[in-house]
Amino acid sequence: MKIITETERLIIREFNLGDVQAVLHFNTPEEVNRFTGDAGLCESLIDAENIITDIWLKEYQAHGFARWAIVLKETNTVIGFCGFKKETRIDGVDIGYRLHPDYWGKGYATEANQACIEYAKKNMDLNHVLGDVVHENTASANVLKKLGMGFQSQYQEMGFEVDRYEIFLKD
């Protein structure tokens, strides 16, 4: 279990197969996937295991990074994911996050992803990071803005207006 970084309240680490139940738990609520295009992709422990094995573990091997687990220090509970993904669809690196609704509105998404950005500046060969958010998802847009990301453009995808934000990590 590789720890990436820590904050006062959170541990950011790589996912492992011990996280199957947690991955199912934070992906199951309908409101979590309302704006992601991922609805229905994680409805069983097998689906969660496949996400860990076929996506995250493979991306750690191929790129050295993928989405990372957000662990609440106080309870040692995996509450969601954060971090980067090499996204062929956008020909770049995307920052993303997903939390179980029980943990919304507490600053965890901002805290976790700010730690990821600081980690990337010091330890990763990343210069440019994108963040896409459905226009009406103002809470997620606010997280991207708090991370220092600036609005770049807007486009249509899957029936949504999507706002693209960006940040440059190197001077």
Summary of the structure (lengths in Angstrom):
residues: 171
radius of gyration: 15.0
end to end distance: 31.9
largest distance: 43.8
contacts: 514
relative contact order: 0.15
helix: 36%
strand: 32%
